[in-house]
Amino acid sequence: MDVRNWFEFWADEKYRNTNELKKTYRQMGQLSGGEKAQLTYTILCSAIAYQFGITREGKNSRSLRFIAVDESFSNQDEDKATYLMELCKQLHLQLLVVTPSDKIQIVQDYIAHIHLVQRVNNRHSVMYNMTIKELQHKIKNKEEIAVM
């Protein structure tokens, strides 16, 4: 899944209601980085959904539903990142999202818990576990998450 190992592929995007062709993606080199990522996410999530029998209705609930997303938002605009989060939500996938704290606004509507890691005195790391609501409360009230 590493972007350095992506394969070249093409795909047709169609309107679901009419099956009318919306856009054909044939040369990935002509797409922006975000457009490449969006198309790749769609194909990968579709393949996962097909492989494990996942549908929008959530059928086959015994299937694998866990996906790890590691810093995929660092070079994307918020719209493309939100597209991935919404796609995973529609497919009823459980997510482990690793992202810098300045990108938390992208995922906060899609996650329930957060494990925040902070570096202390440039020597060691401390992990805080909290719900997303607790983090939002701290941010709203400008409370610091201090080392205990």
N, C-alpha and C positions, 0 to 999 in steps of 0.2 A: 504494500500500500504506500510505500515511500514514493514521493513524487519523482525522485531521481530514477525510478524504475518503471514509470508508467509506460504502457504500451500505446501505440498509435491505433486509433479505431475511428469509426464513423457511426453516426446515428441519425435517425430521422425523429424529429419532435413533431407530434401531431396533437390536434385538439381532440380531447376525449369524446365530446358530444358528437362531432361530425366526422371524425377520423381524417379531417383535412390536414394536409401538411403545413406545419407552421414554419419549420426551419430544418435544414439539413446541415449536419456538422460533418464535414469530410476532411478538412485540413486543420488539425489541431494547432498548427503553427500560426494560423491567422487569428486565433482566439487570444484574448487577454489571459493572464494567469488566473484570475477569478472565474472567467468563463470556462476555462479548462477544468478547474476544480469543481465547479457546479455540475458540469456534464459528467465528470468522473464520479462524483458522489451519487448522481442519479443512477448511473450504470451499476456501480458497486452495491448500492442499497437495493436496487431492483434484483440483482443477482442473489443477494442474501435473502431477500423476501421470497424469491422463487425457490431457492434451494431448501429453505426451511418451512415452506408453506405458510408464510406470514401474509395476511391480507389486511385490508383497512379495517375490517370488522374484528380483527384480532383472533381469527380462528387458528386452530392448531396451537393452543396456548402452551403446550409442552415443548415447543420448539425453542431453539437458541435465540435469545433476544439481546445479547450483550455485545456492545460495540465500544471500542476504545478510540477516542479521538484525541490525538496528541499534537497540540499546538498548531492545529490546521488553520487557525484564524490569523496567524501572525502576518501573512501577506495578502489578506483578503479584506474587501470592504464589508461593512456590517450586513448589507443586503445578501451577499453570497453566503456568509456565515449563517445568517438566519435561515436561509434556504435549506442548508444542511440540517439544522436543528428541527425545522418544521417537517422535513422529509422523514427524519428518524422518528418524530412524534407520530406521524401518520402511519408508520409501519410498526408502531408499538415496540420500539427498540429501547432497551435499557442502555444508558450511556455512561461511560467514564470519560470525562472531558478534562484534559490537562491544558491549562491556558494561563498566560500571565494575568495578574490581577487587573491590569488595565483593559482587559477584554471581557471581564466578568459580566458586563451589561448585556453582552450578546447571548449568554447562556442562562442568565438568571431566571428567565421565565420558563425554562425547560428542565430545571434541576430542583431537587428537594434538599440535598445536603451538600455541604462544602467541606473540604479538607484544605485549609489554608496553611501553606508552609512559608515561614518567615526566617530569614537569616539573621542571626543575632551576633552583633559585634564582629561580623565577617568571619566567624569562627565555627559556629554550629547552627543547625536548623531546628526550629520548633514547629510542631504541627498543632493546629487548632481544628477541632471538629465542631461543626454547628450546622443548624438548618439554614437554608437560604434566607428564611424570614428573620432569623437572629442576625445574620450578617447585614441584611437590609436595614434592620433597626439600628444597628451600630453605625452604619454609614449615614443614615438619616439624622441621627443624634450626634454625629461627628465624634463618636466614641472611638478611642484607640483600642486596638487588639494588642494588649501588652503582654510581655513575657511574664508568666506566672512564677 
